Amino acid sequence: MDIKFSTTGIRGISNKTMTAELALKLGQTFGTFFNGKGKVLVARDTRTSSEMLRSALISGLLSTGINVVDAGLAPVPALSHCVKEGFDAGVMITSSHNPPEYNGMKFMTGESVEFSSGEEKKFIELAKKEPIKADWDKVGKLEEQDILEKYSKKLIGLIDAEAVRSGKFKVVVDTGNGAQGKLMPGLLEKLDCEVVGLFTKLTGIFERAPEPRPETLDVLIEKVKAENADFGVAFDCDGDRCIFVDETGEVVMGDVTGTLLAREILREKKGARVVTPISTSKVMDDVAEAEGGEIIKTMVGAKYIGETLKNEGADYGFEETGGSFFPEISFTRDGSAATVKVLEVLAKSGKKFSELIAELPKYYQIKLKVGCEEDKKSDIPNLKDKIDKENKEIVTMDGIKVVFEDGSVLMRASGTEPLIRIFVEAITKEKVEEYASWGESLVKAL
Ligand code: MG
């Protein structure tokens, strides 16, 4: 069986490349990885094949001697938090924001950090060998446990809940037929919010495109305006990422929300450290400079942020696709925590969401994709010699980032698709368009 990790876990098409047989094999291998010892927490999203894969995965784990606690349907951040608080490892059955026919698994260690590249390699090697098989009296035990109450309490404890309650916010929650539908509406009601639910049925049949992006949120945007809500929030299927819509119906990109939350943390704790990838907007650099904080830059990908956050003991992490990391809770992305934190910022400031965004420096951004065969991706470093522009700084942490006085162009290979992604940012609309066409022609020439 061919096992391959993408940027986050293992994914495939249900009953084609992600089968019950593969799930069994993954369970056996994961159990063998931990020498058949310890307690693993398993949760799943709403996808139609998640129960099938859950049963096979758990069989594999139990056969090695691992004890399993099945949390049932739950968002991935709830799993991460509970893993960090008392398990040896965790597995989430999900394919995050992929189309509904996909499914997969995310593996995390007992510290709630996603598998590192080294651990993935070890896992793939182990999968080629015979798994551990426990003796009849050492086979693992299975129990079920609800984890949402414990996690909800933690989230409410993370914020000034009284301030939020007195704000009496009205929130439109679009859970995209994913796992957050089970948690988020009820959690917001506990914070005295008036909740308008959108796509909250737990079916795994997506009534909107599963990835929350500006172009997929038109129903949410209209609802926020029609309901005169304070804001809207949309989650992906496993509930680790979320994108906000302000009270005027404007989509707030993930790095802008992340910067807003980072600013609060820097104001509360002088010299706090924030982890964010190389693709993040310069708005964060500006805020860190103004508020006196340190930024630690990483490669693009949630696992690099989580790993760095833990190893550096930093205070907060975020990424532009709408992932926020709160080390008090876990070292994986947490869309629910980001939502309650946004409520707290609104409550304490007494300002509207759009007013808070207007306080941040504004940059223009363009994102492009250029098709690229897998074996051509390794040619990206060669772009370095083709850069004809003056007055630049080149960063090669992940792909190539060319930084100018008034903007930047990042060109990097996608970890999941046959594409090169180009992120362009500049201080004016004209400049961003100029840099975008320059970057695009450079990549196409390659
Ligand atoms: Mg996700």
Residues whose N, C-alpha, C, O or C-beta is under 5 A from the ligand:
A	BS01	MG	S96 H97 D236 D238 G239 D240 R241
